[in-house]
């Protein structure tokens, strides 16, 4: 979280001084800070781009609005709220990864790329198909961020390089980078072992290697969520994995597994935002086709 803290401090300089990390919930990190002008202690809650994969930013905003409307001695008041990076990387991630709204996501990234040349920005540019921009941001990050070998061997670095290779349809290179993201330079498992598996699955899927895609997705689902953000993520990324597994098993003729995954996907996304409901409806139609009795329930 050092990079997030540094970026946050750079954004808030002049108004707040970040003192220490306090902790966080499933969608956020919380820092203790001092408000410069009023010399009072405050807490700053931020939706981290690195932790927000698969999370609904709108839900985070609704949480802010709900708490701001409450007044009680046991509730911490909300003094202010905003997006410290303008059109944030978190919103861009949601546009690109989950909504499939590439132009909107790219516009958000364009607004922050110069002042925030992070691995997350490079990664998302690549996932949006903007390979040139992804490479440019990655090069700026490597030239301006200290850390030497530890930096360039990080999980996020391999993820960004892997997604650039994937966008260029260099599937073997993408798979190699995603596999390298599994551990750090000393061989210790990476902090997010789930991330490597889902990225590998995406690469296998793009290469039309259905069996490898299925095996990798199943390994991903078998990993118990170790952090609360991945529990919350179940309604998004993990749901999408069940959706894709349903399609792959259906194509293979494995009706039982297809039905199981479609049912899980529908259960996870039945209360998702309206824009996702057409996908839920499509899964329902496939489920009815596979098991006609489903429409009687």
N, C-alpha and C positions, 0 to 999 in steps of 0.2 A: 504493500500500500504506500511505499515511499513516493512513487511517481505520482499517485493520486494526490497525496498530501502536498507535494511540491506544486502541482498544477493548481490545486485549490488555493494555496497560499499566494501564488502569483496572481491569481484572479482577484483575491480579496485584499491584497496589499493596499494599505491606506485606510481601510475600514475595519479590518479584523486581523488579529494575530493568532494563528493556529498554534496551540500549545501541545496537545497530545491527542492520540486517538482514544476514544472512550469505548468504542465497540460498535455494534449495529444490529440491525434486524435482517430479515431475509432479503430485502431489496436495497439496502443502503449501508453506508458507513457513517459513524457519528464521531465528531471531533469536538473537544473543548477548545474554546477560543476566547479572546478578550476583544470586546468592541472598543476600538481605539478612542472614539470621541467621548463616549459615556463611561469609559473605564469600568465596564461591567462584564462579568463572565456570561457567556452564552454557549449554546451547543449548536453546531453546524451539522445538519444531516444532508448527505449528498448521495445521489444515485450514481454509483460508480459505473463508467462505461465498461470496465473490465469485469464487473460482477453482474451487469444487467442483462447478460445474454439471455434472451427468452422472456424477459419480464415486461409487463405492461406498464409503460411510463404513465399512461393515463391513470392507472390505479394509484400510482405514487402521487400524482397531482391531486386526485380526489381525496387521498388521505390528508394532504396538506390543507385542502379547503375545509374538510370536516373538522379537523383539530382547530383550525383558526376560528371556527364558528363557536367553539366551546369555551366557557369560562367557569373554572372551578379551581379551588385551592390545590387540588392534587393533580392538575393538568398543567404541563409546561406551556405557557403561551407562545404563539407563533408571532415573531416580530416582523419578519419579512420572508419572501420567497422569490426565487427566480432561477433562471438558467444561466450559470456562470460562464458558459461557453457560447452564449447566443443560441444558435440552432445546434443543439448538443449532439455529441457522438452517440449518447444513449438513444435519442430519438432516431438518429440515422440508422442505428443498428436495428431498431424495431421496424423501421420502414423497409430496410433491405432484406433482413433475414426472415422476418415473419410476414410482413405485408406484401412483399414482392414489389414494392413501389420504388424502383431503382432511381428514377429521376429525382423524386423528392429526397431520398436519402443522400444522393450525390450532392444536391444543392446544400443540404445541411453540412456535409463534409467540406464542401468548398468554402463555407463561411468560417470554418475553424482550422483548416489545414495549415495555413501559414503560421498561426500562433500556437498551434497544438500539433506538431508533426510526430504523433505518437504511433506506436505499433497498432493500436486499435484503429486509427484512421487509415493506415496503410492496408490493414486487413480488410476493412469494410469497402474501401475503394476496389480492391481485388474482387471481392464477392459481388460487387455491383458491375463487374466487367470493365472497370476503368483501370486497366493495367498500367498505362503510362503514369497516371497520377499516383497509383499505389507504389510504383518503383521510385518515383520522385520523393514521396513522403518517407519511404523506408530509407533512402539514401540520406536525406536530411536528418532523420532520427539517428542513424548510425554515426554521422559526422558531428553531431552536437551533444549526444548523450554519453557521458563517461561510463566506464565499467569494463572495458576491454572484453576479454573472452567470456566472462560471466554474462555480460550484456548480450553479445551476439549469439550465445548459445542458449538463451532463455526460451522458455516454452512459447511465449508470444511471438518471438522473433521467427521461430520455425513455423508457427501458425501462419504468420503473414507471408512468409516465403512460399509455404505450401499453397495458400490460396491464390497467390500470383501464378504459380505453376499450373494450378487447376484452371484458372481463367484462360491460360494459354494452351490448355488441353495437353499439357505435359504430365500425363497421369502418373507415370513412374516416378518423376521428380516430386510430384505432390505427395504421393504415398510415402516416399523416403523422408520428406520433411515432417510430415505428420507423425510418422513413427519416431523420428528424432525428438519430437516434442514431449514424448512420454517421460523422459528423465532429464535431470540437469547434468552439468559437466562431470559431476562426481558419480553419476549413476544412480542417484537418489530419485525415487519416483517424483514426478512433477506434482505441483500443488493441485492441479486440476486433471486428474487421470481420466475423468469423463470427457474432457474436451478433445483429447487425442483420439479417443474411440469414435466420437461422432464425426470428427473431421475425416478420419480414415474411411468411415462409412460413406461419406459424401463423395470422396474420391473414387472409391470402388463403384459407387452407383453411377457416377458420371462416365466411368470407363465401361459401363454395361457388364460389370462382373457381379451378377445377381447373387450368387452363392456367397461370395466374400462380403457383399453388402449386408446380407441377412445375418451372417455369422458375427460381423462386427457390431451391427445394431443390437443383436441379442446380448453381446458382451456388455455393451453400453447400458442396457436396461438392467442387467444383473448387478451392476455396481450400486451399492446402497448410497443414497445421497448423504454425503458427509457434512455438508454445510447447509444452513437453512435456505440460502438462495437457490440451491438445487432442489429443495423440497418445493418451493414456490414455482420453480421452473417446470414442474411436472405438467402444468396446464398449457405449456407452450412447447418447448423443445422436445420433451419426452412424449408429449401427445403427438407431435409431428412424426416422431419415429414410429409410433404405433400405426399411424396412418399409412406411412410408407411401407411398413412391414405387411400390413393388410393387403396392399396392392401387390407387393412382390409375392407373397404366399398365394394370393389369388391367381396370379399369372403362372405359378408353378403347379396349380391344381391342388394345393393343400388347403382344402376348405376349412378344416377345423381351426388351423392357425390363423387363417385369414379372418374368420369370424371372430375369434378371440381378440385379435388386434383391432378390428373395426369397432367392436363393442367397447374396448378400453378407450380408444380415441374419442368416441362419441361421449362416453361418460366424463372424460376430462374436459372436453370443449363444449359441452351442452350449454354452459352458462357463459361462454366466451363472448367477446364483443360482437355486435351484429355483422361486421364485415367478414368474420370468420365462419358465420353460420352456413353459407353455401357449401363449404367443405364438409361440414357436419352432415348436411342434407345429402350430399353425394355419397358419403360413407354409409348413411342410412339406406340409400337406394341400392348400393352394392350389397349391403347386409341382407336386404329383403330378397335380392336376386339369389344369394347363396343359400339363404334359409327362409323360404317363403312364410313360415309360421311367424317370423319376427313381426310382420305387419299386423298380426292379431293381438300382440301384447300391448 
